[in-house]
Amino acid sequence: MPHPLGNAPSKIIAVHLNYPSRARERGRAPAHPSYFMKPPSSLSGTDEPIVRPDGCELLGFEGEIALLIGARARHVTPEDGWSHVRWVTAANDAGVYDLRYADRGSNVRSKGADGFTPIGPRLLDSRLLNPDALRLRTWVNGELVQNDTTDTLLFPFGQLVADLSRLVTLEPGDVILTGTPAGASVVSPGDVVEVEVKGGGLSTGRLRNTVAAGPSLEPYGAMPKADPAERDAAYGTVGPLLDPELEAGLKSVAVATLSSQLRGRGLPHMSIDGVQPLRPGSENMVGVAHTLRYLPLREDLFKRYGTGMNAQKRAIEELRPGHVLVMDARRDASAGTIGDILALRAVKKGAAGVVTDGAVRDSAAVADLGLPVFAAGNHPSVLGRRHVPWDTGVPIACGGALVQPGDLIVGDTDGVVVVPPDLAAELVADCREQERQERFIAEQVAADESIDGLYPLGAAWRDVYENWCKGETQ
C-alpha cells in the first residue's frame, strides 16, 4: 500500500512486551522495553491478504496501536516524546512462529514477510488524543478477542520515543508498533482479523485482513518447524510447562537411576554437584528450568545491576507454575542467593523448586514454606557480599552442569540432575525397567543369593526374572 504519509518509512520498530495483560500471559516482566525491526516492505493496508506460506501452521495475529512519527526525534525526553508522534492508527503485527527458531531474536523471516504489517484504515491526529486513554480491540471472524487500554502500559508511548531516540534517529514517517495485549493467538486461511483503535471520540475504523494460503517456501534456507513451546507461545496459552504424565513419570523414578541412564547414553555430566535438599525427605522435585546467573561482586557495578528490580527479582517474577529456578552462583556459598521473601514469592508464582550452587539465607523460614530447595549451603549474608545478579533466561553453569532454559530438572534426597527434554520419555521407561530389575535383584540378595551373574542381571537369571515380572503384574 502507499504509505499514509506519502513515503515509505525508513524503519518499522516493534516493541516485544508492553501491556501488563500480555506480560502476565508470557510470564515475564521486562525492566526495560525491548524491540525488533520489521522491513518497510512488510507494510500493507486494510482488505489486503495476510499470506501464510504452505507448511506453516502457526500464523499469529497481534492487534496493536501504531505510532507514526511526524517530527524528527533525536535525544528527546519522555515528556517530549509524544509531541514527535503525528498520527495514530491500528496495526496487526503478524508473524509465523514456525520460523522463529531460524532468526532467534531478530524475527527477520518470522515477522518480516511482505504483508505482515497491515496498518490503517484511518489515521488519527495525535494532537486530538490522550496517549494514556486509547482503547485497542481485535476481532477474529467477528468475535472480540482483544480489548485493552493504554492507561497501564509498562512503557508509555512518550518513553518509547525517548528511549529509541537515545541511539536511533526517528524520521518522519517511521512506524512504532507499541505491543499487543493478551488474547493474541493463531489464525488460519479464511479467517478474518479486524483491529480498531479508539480515543477522544475518534476511531481508526476496523483494519480488516483475511488470511490466505500461500505457496511453499523454496528450500534455500530454514524451513517451517514448530515444537510444543512455540505452539504455546503462538496460541497464547498458559498451559502446563510440563506434560502431567511425563512429570508423574519423572517423579516416579530415582535421581540415581536417571543419572545411571544418562551416563549410559554418554551424558555423565548431568548432575548438579554439591547441592543438597534444604528439607530432606520431602517430595521429589520435577520442573522446567528457568535460569538466573550471578557474576562476582564488583562494587562499582552493583548499584547499577544489583539494586531495584534487578535480575534476581525479575527471575522470580518471570516464574510460571512448574518452573524450577536454577541459579549459577559459581559454587560460592559464602553469601545468600535467595531468602524467605523471594522464596515466598516463588511459591506464590507456582514454582516447582529452586536450585542454587550458592547459599540460602533465612534457611529455616525457607524450609518451612514447603518449596523444594537444593543448595550448596546456608549463609546469613545477603547476596551483595559476593554476587551481582546479572541476567536471566540464559544458559548457565550450576554445580558443574550446563543448564539451558527449558531443560528438565529432577531432584530427590540424592541430589539434582538435568534431563534433556527430548530424552525424558524414553529415560522414564528405561529407569522403570532398571528399577524393576533392581527390586528383583534385591529380593534375591536378601534371600542370600550371590551377586555373581545377578548384579547386573545376567543371562542365567533372565528367565527367572521374566517369570518374576509376570507375578509382579498380576
C-alpha positions as CSV (number, residue, x, y, z in Angstrom):
1,M,0.0,0.0,0.0
2,P,1.2,3.6,-0.4
3,H,2.5,4.9,2.9
4,P,-0.1,7.1,4.7
5,L,2.4,10.0,4.8
6,G,3.2,9.7,1.2
7,N,6.6,8.0,1.5
8,A,7.7,4.6,2.8
9,P,9.1,4.8,6.3
10,S,12.8,4.4,6.8
11,K,12.0,1.8,9.5
12,I,9.3,-0.1,11.5
13,I,10.2,-0.7,15.1
14,A,8.1,-3.1,17.2
15,V,8.0,-3.5,21.0
16,H,8.1,-7.0,22.4
17,L,6.1,-6.6,25.6
18,N,4.2,-3.5,26.8
19,Y,0.7,-4.5,28.1
20,P,0.6,-5.9,31.6
21,S,-2.0,-8.5,30.4
22,R,0.4,-9.8,27.8
23,A,3.3,-9.8,30.3
24,R,1.2,-12.0,32.7
25,E,0.3,-14.2,29.8
26,R,4.0,-14.6,28.8
27,G,5.1,-15.0,32.4
28,R,7.8,-12.3,32.4
29,A,8.1,-8.7,33.4
30,P,10.7,-6.8,31.5
31,A,12.6,-4.0,33.3
32,H,13.1,-2.1,30.1
33,P,11.4,-2.1,26.7
34,S,13.0,-4.3,24.0
35,Y,12.5,-4.1,20.3
36,F,12.8,-5.8,16.9
37,M,12.7,-4.4,13.4
38,K,10.3,-5.1,10.6
39,P,11.2,-4.2,7.0
40,P,9.1,-1.4,5.3
41,S,8.2,-4.0,2.6
42,S,6.1,-5.8,5.2
43,L,3.6,-2.8,5.2
44,S,0.1,-3.4,3.8
45,G,-3.3,-1.9,4.2
46,T,-6.9,-2.9,5.0
47,D,-8.5,-5.6,2.9
48,E,-5.1,-6.9,1.7
49,P,-4.4,-10.5,2.5
50,I,-2.0,-11.9,5.0
51,V,-0.4,-14.8,3.2
52,R,0.6,-17.9,5.3
53,P,3.2,-20.0,3.5
54,D,2.3,-23.6,2.9
55,G,3.9,-25.7,5.6
56,C,3.5,-23.1,8.3
57,E,0.7,-23.8,10.9
58,L,1.4,-21.0,13.4
59,L,0.4,-17.7,11.8
60,G,-0.1,-15.3,14.8
61,F,-2.0,-12.1,14.8
62,E,-1.3,-9.3,17.2
63,G,-3.6,-6.3,17.3
64,E,-1.5,-3.2,18.1
65,I,-1.5,0.6,18.2
66,A,0.9,2.1,15.6
67,L,2.5,5.4,16.1
68,L,3.6,7.4,13.0
69,I,6.4,9.8,13.6
70,G,5.8,13.3,12.3
71,A,8.8,15.3,13.6
72,R,12.4,14.1,13.6
73,A,13.3,12.7,17.1
74,R,16.8,12.6,18.4
75,H,17.7,12.7,22.1
76,V,14.2,13.7,23.2
77,T,12.9,13.3,26.7
78,P,9.9,11.1,27.7
79,E,7.9,14.2,28.5
80,D,8.6,15.5,24.9
81,G,8.3,12.1,23.2
82,W,4.6,12.2,22.4
83,S,5.0,15.6,20.6
84,H,7.0,13.8,17.9
85,V,4.1,11.5,17.1
86,R,1.9,12.9,14.3
87,W,-0.6,10.1,13.7
88,V,-2.0,7.0,15.4
89,T,-3.6,4.1,13.7
90,A,-4.4,0.4,14.0
91,A,-1.9,-2.4,13.1
92,N,-1.6,-6.1,13.0
93,D,1.9,-7.4,13.8
94,A,1.5,-10.7,12.1
95,G,4.2,-13.4,12.1
96,V,4.7,-17.2,11.7
97,Y,6.1,-18.8,14.8
98,D,7.2,-21.8,12.7
99,L,10.2,-19.7,11.6
100,R,11.2,-18.0,14.9
101,Y,13.9,-20.6,15.6
102,A,15.7,-19.6,12.4
103,D,16.3,-16.0,13.4
104,R,16.0,-16.2,17.1
105,G,15.6,-12.7,18.5
106,S,15.6,-10.8,15.2
107,N,12.3,-12.1,13.7
108,V,13.6,-11.3,10.2
109,R,11.7,-14.1,8.4
110,S,9.1,-14.9,11.0
111,K,7.8,-11.3,11.2
112,G,9.2,-9.6,8.1
113,A,7.3,-11.2,5.2
114,D,5.5,-9.0,2.7
115,G,2.1,-8.0,4.0
116,F,2.9,-9.0,7.6
117,T,2.4,-5.4,8.9
118,P,-1.1,-4.1,7.8
119,I,-2.0,-0.7,9.2
120,G,-5.0,1.6,8.8
121,P,-7.6,2.2,7.6
122,R,-7.7,5.8,9.0
123,L,-5.1,8.0,10.7
124,L,-6.0,9.7,14.0
125,D,-4.4,13.1,14.7
126,S,-2.2,12.7,17.8
127,R,-2.9,16.2,18.9
128,L,-6.5,15.3,19.5
129,L,-5.7,12.2,21.6
130,N,-4.6,11.4,25.1
131,P,-2.0,8.7,24.7
132,D,-3.0,7.2,28.1
133,A,-6.7,7.0,27.2
134,L,-6.7,4.9,24.0
135,R,-8.6,1.6,23.5
136,L,-7.4,-1.3,21.3
137,R,-9.8,-4.0,20.2
138,T,-9.3,-7.0,17.9
139,W,-11.8,-9.4,16.4
140,V,-11.3,-12.8,14.7
141,N,-14.2,-13.8,12.5
142,G,-16.4,-11.3,14.3
143,E,-15.5,-12.5,17.8
144,L,-13.9,-10.0,20.2
145,V,-10.6,-11.5,21.3
146,Q,-8.5,-8.5,22.5
147,N,-9.8,-5.5,24.4
148,D,-7.4,-3.3,26.4
149,T,-6.5,0.2,27.2
150,T,-3.2,2.3,27.3
151,D,-3.6,3.6,30.9
152,T,-1.5,0.9,32.5
153,L,1.2,0.3,29.8
154,L,4.6,-0.9,31.1
155,F,6.2,1.7,28.9
156,P,4.1,4.8,27.9
157,F,4.4,6.0,24.3
158,G,6.5,9.0,25.2
159,Q,9.0,6.8,26.9
160,L,9.2,4.5,23.8
161,V,10.0,7.5,21.6
162,A,12.6,8.9,24.0
163,D,14.2,5.5,24.6
164,L,14.7,4.8,20.9
165,S,15.8,8.4,20.2
166,R,18.8,7.9,22.6
167,L,20.5,5.9,19.8
168,V,18.3,5.8,16.8
169,T,17.1,8.9,14.9
170,L,13.4,8.6,14.3
171,E,12.5,10.2,10.9
172,P,9.1,11.4,9.8
173,G,7.0,8.5,8.6
174,D,8.7,5.9,10.8
175,V,6.3,3.5,12.5
176,I,6.5,2.2,16.0
177,L,4.3,-0.8,16.9
178,T,3.7,-0.5,20.6
179,G,2.9,-4.0,21.7
180,T,-0.1,-6.3,21.9
181,P,-2.4,-7.1,24.9
182,A,-3.4,-10.6,26.0
183,G,-5.5,-12.6,23.6
184,A,-3.2,-12.7,20.5
185,S,-3.3,-16.2,19.0
186,V,-3.2,-18.2,15.8
187,V,-5.3,-17.8,12.6
188,S,-5.7,-20.0,9.5
189,P,-6.5,-19.4,5.9
190,G,-10.0,-18.0,5.6
191,D,-10.0,-16.3,9.0
192,V,-10.6,-12.6,9.1
193,V,-8.8,-10.4,11.6
194,E,-10.0,-6.9,12.4
195,V,-8.3,-4.3,14.6
196,E,-9.6,-0.9,15.8
197,V,-8.1,1.9,17.9
198,K,-10.4,4.5,19.5
199,G,-9.7,7.6,21.6
200,G,-11.0,11.1,22.1
201,G,-14.3,10.2,20.4
202,L,-12.3,9.2,17.2
203,S,-11.9,5.8,15.6
204,T,-9.5,4.4,13.1
205,G,-12.3,2.2,11.8
206,R,-11.6,-1.6,11.5
207,L,-8.4,-2.7,9.9
208,R,-9.6,-5.8,8.1
209,N,-7.4,-8.5,6.7
210,T,-8.2,-12.1,5.6
211,V,-5.6,-14.9,5.9
212,A,-4.8,-16.5,2.6
213,A,-3.0,-19.8,1.9
214,G,0.3,-19.2,0.1
215,P,2.8,-21.4,-1.7
216,S,5.5,-23.5,0.0
217,L,8.8,-21.8,0.7
218,E,11.7,-22.8,-1.6
219,P,14.2,-25.0,0.3
220,Y,17.1,-22.4,0.1
221,G,17.1,-21.8,3.8
222,A,15.3,-22.7,7.1
223,M,12.0,-24.5,6.6
224,P,9.0,-24.2,9.0
225,K,9.3,-26.1,12.2
226,A,7.1,-26.0,15.3
227,D,7.6,-27.5,18.7
228,P,5.3,-27.6,21.8
229,A,6.9,-24.4,23.2
230,E,6.3,-22.5,20.0
231,R,2.7,-23.7,19.8
232,D,2.1,-22.5,23.4
233,A,3.7,-19.1,22.6
234,A,1.7,-18.8,19.3
235,Y,-1.7,-19.7,20.8
236,G,-1.0,-17.5,23.9
237,T,-2.0,-20.3,26.2
238,V,-0.5,-20.6,29.6
239,G,-0.9,-24.4,29.9
240,P,1.4,-26.6,32.0
241,L,5.1,-26.2,31.2
242,L,5.5,-30.0,31.5
243,D,3.1,-32.7,30.4
244,P,1.5,-34.1,33.6
245,E,2.1,-37.7,32.6
246,L,5.8,-37.0,31.9
247,E,6.0,-35.1,35.2
248,A,4.5,-38.0,37.1
249,G,6.9,-40.4,35.3
250,L,9.9,-38.4,36.3
251,K,8.7,-38.2,39.9
252,S,8.3,-42.0,40.0
253,V,12.0,-42.7,39.4
254,A,15.0,-42.0,41.5
255,V,17.6,-39.4,40.6
256,A,20.3,-42.1,41.0
257,T,18.6,-44.2,38.3
258,L,18.2,-41.2,36.0
259,S,21.9,-40.4,36.5
260,S,22.8,-44.0,35.6
261,Q,20.6,-44.0,32.4
262,L,22.1,-40.6,31.4
263,R,25.6,-41.9,31.8
264,G,24.7,-44.9,29.7
265,R,23.7,-42.6,26.9
266,G,27.1,-40.8,27.0
267,L,25.9,-38.0,29.3
268,P,27.9,-38.4,32.5
269,H,28.0,-34.7,33.4
270,M,24.3,-34.0,34.0
271,S,24.3,-33.9,37.8
272,I,24.3,-30.6,39.6
273,D,27.1,-31.3,42.1
274,G,27.4,-30.1,45.6
275,V,23.7,-29.3,46.3
276,Q,21.6,-30.9,49.0
277,P,17.9,-30.6,49.8
278,L,17.1,-27.9,52.4
279,R,14.3,-30.2,53.7
280,P,15.5,-33.8,53.3
281,G,12.8,-36.4,52.8
282,S,10.4,-34.0,51.0
283,E,8.6,-34.9,47.8
284,N,10.7,-35.3,44.7
285,M,11.2,-32.1,42.7
286,V,10.4,-32.1,39.0
287,G,10.1,-29.0,36.8
288,V,11.3,-26.9,33.9
289,A,14.5,-24.8,34.2
290,H,14.3,-21.0,34.4
291,T,17.8,-19.7,34.9
292,L,19.5,-16.9,36.8
293,R,23.2,-16.0,36.6
294,Y,25.2,-14.2,39.2
295,L,28.6,-12.8,38.5
296,P,31.3,-12.0,41.0
297,L,30.8,-8.8,43.0
298,R,32.2,-5.6,41.6
299,E,31.4,-2.7,43.8
300,D,31.3,-0.1,41.0
301,L,28.7,-2.1,39.1
302,F,26.5,-3.3,42.0
303,K,24.4,-0.1,42.2
304,R,23.6,-0.4,38.5
305,Y,22.9,-4.2,38.4
306,G,22.2,-5.2,41.9
307,T,19.6,-2.8,43.1
308,G,16.0,-2.1,42.2
309,M,14.2,-4.6,40.0
310,N,17.4,-6.5,39.4
311,A,17.9,-9.7,37.5
312,Q,17.3,-11.8,40.7
313,K,13.9,-10.1,41.3
314,R,13.0,-10.3,37.6
315,A,13.8,-14.0,37.6
316,I,11.3,-14.5,40.5
317,E,8.6,-12.5,38.7
318,E,9.1,-14.4,35.5
319,L,8.4,-17.8,37.1
320,R,5.5,-19.8,35.9
321,P,3.8,-22.7,37.6
322,G,6.1,-25.7,37.1
323,H,9.4,-23.7,36.8
324,V,12.4,-24.6,38.8
325,L,14.6,-21.6,39.3
326,V,18.2,-22.7,38.7
327,M,20.9,-20.2,39.9
328,D,24.5,-20.0,38.8
329,A,26.4,-18.7,41.8
330,R,29.8,-20.1,40.7
331,R,29.7,-22.6,43.6
332,D,30.3,-19.7,46.0
333,A,28.3,-20.5,49.1
334,S,29.7,-17.6,51.2
335,A,26.6,-15.4,50.6
336,G,22.9,-16.0,50.2
337,T,21.3,-16.2,46.7
338,I,17.7,-16.4,47.9
339,G,15.9,-15.6,51.2
340,D,12.5,-16.1,52.7
341,I,10.7,-13.2,50.9
342,L,11.7,-14.1,47.4
343,A,11.2,-17.8,48.2
344,L,7.7,-17.0,49.3
345,R,7.1,-15.1,46.1
346,A,8.4,-18.1,44.1
347,V,5.8,-20.2,46.0
348,K,3.0,-17.8,45.1
349,K,4.2,-17.9,41.4
350,G,3.8,-21.7,41.5
351,A,7.4,-22.6,41.3
352,A,8.3,-26.3,41.4
353,G,11.5,-25.7,43.2
354,V,14.8,-23.8,43.5
355,V,18.4,-25.0,42.8
356,T,21.4,-22.9,43.6
357,D,25.1,-23.8,43.8
358,G,25.4,-20.9,46.3
359,A,23.8,-20.5,49.7
360,V,20.3,-19.9,51.1
361,R,19.6,-17.2,53.5
362,D,16.8,-17.4,56.1
363,S,17.1,-21.2,55.6
364,A,14.7,-22.2,58.4
365,A,12.0,-19.9,57.1
366,V,12.5,-21.0,53.6
367,A,12.3,-24.7,54.6
368,D,9.0,-24.0,56.3
369,L,7.5,-22.8,53.0
370,G,7.4,-26.4,51.7
371,L,9.2,-25.3,48.5
372,P,11.8,-27.9,47.3
373,V,15.1,-26.1,47.6
374,F,18.5,-27.6,46.8
375,A,21.5,-25.5,47.8
376,A,25.3,-25.7,48.4
377,G,24.8,-24.4,52.0
378,N,23.3,-21.8,54.2
379,H,24.7,-18.3,54.9
380,P,23.4,-15.3,56.8
381,S,24.8,-12.7,54.4
382,V,22.8,-11.0,51.6
383,L,24.0,-11.7,48.0
384,G,25.8,-8.3,47.8
385,R,28.7,-9.8,49.8
386,R,29.8,-11.9,46.8
387,H,27.4,-11.7,43.9
388,V,25.9,-9.3,41.3
389,P,22.6,-10.6,39.8
390,W,23.3,-10.3,36.1
391,D,20.8,-11.9,33.7
392,T,18.0,-14.4,33.4
393,G,16.8,-16.9,30.8
394,V,20.3,-17.7,29.5
395,P,22.4,-20.9,29.6
396,I,24.3,-21.2,32.9
397,A,26.7,-23.5,34.8
398,C,25.2,-24.7,38.1
399,G,27.2,-27.1,40.2
400,G,29.3,-28.0,37.2
401,A,26.4,-28.8,34.9
402,L,25.3,-26.8,31.9
403,V,21.6,-25.8,32.3
404,Q,19.6,-24.3,29.5
405,P,16.2,-22.7,29.9
406,G,13.7,-25.3,29.2
407,D,15.8,-28.3,30.5
408,L,14.0,-30.6,32.9
409,I,15.3,-30.6,36.5
410,V,14.7,-33.5,38.8
411,G,15.8,-33.7,42.4
412,D,15.5,-36.0,45.4
413,T,17.5,-36.8,48.5
414,D,20.5,-37.9,46.4
415,G,20.7,-34.6,44.6
416,V,19.7,-33.0,41.3
417,V,20.1,-34.0,37.6
418,V,19.5,-32.1,34.4
419,V,17.3,-34.1,31.9
420,P,17.2,-33.1,28.2
421,P,13.6,-32.7,27.3
422,D,13.8,-34.8,24.1
423,L,15.2,-37.8,26.1
424,A,12.8,-37.6,29.1
425,A,10.1,-40.1,27.9
426,E,12.5,-42.8,27.0
427,L,14.5,-42.2,30.2
428,V,11.4,-42.7,32.3
429,A,10.7,-46.0,30.6
430,D,14.2,-47.3,30.9
431,C,14.5,-46.1,34.5
432,R,11.4,-48.0,35.4
433,E,12.8,-51.2,33.9
434,Q,16.1,-50.6,35.7
435,E,14.4,-50.2,39.0
436,R,12.2,-53.2,38.4
437,Q,15.4,-55.3,37.8
438,E,16.9,-53.8,40.9
439,R,13.9,-54.8,43.0
440,F,14.2,-58.3,41.7
441,I,18.0,-58.4,42.4
442,A,17.4,-57.0,45.9
443,E,15.0,-59.8,46.7
444,Q,17.5,-62.4,45.6
445,V,20.3,-60.9,47.6
446,A,18.0,-60.7,50.6
447,A,17.5,-64.5,50.1
448,D,21.3,-64.9,50.3
449,E,22.0,-65.3,46.6
450,S,25.4,-64.4,45.3
451,I,25.7,-61.2,43.2
452,D,27.9,-63.1,40.7
453,G,25.9,-63.1,37.5
454,L,22.9,-61.5,39.3
455,Y,24.1,-57.9,39.6
456,P,23.9,-56.6,36.9
457,L,21.3,-59.1,35.7
458,G,23.0,-61.8,33.7
459,A,21.7,-64.3,31.2
460,A,21.5,-67.1,33.8
461,W,18.9,-65.1,35.7
462,R,16.9,-63.8,32.8
463,D,14.1,-66.4,32.7
464,V,13.7,-66.3,36.5
465,Y,13.4,-62.5,36.2
466,E,10.8,-62.7,33.4
467,N,8.7,-65.1,35.5
468,W,9.0,-62.8,38.5
469,C,7.8,-59.8,36.3
470,K,4.7,-61.7,35.4
471,G,3.9,-62.3,39.0
472,E,4.5,-58.7,39.9
473,T,2.0,-57.5,37.3
474,Q,-0.7,-60.0,38.3
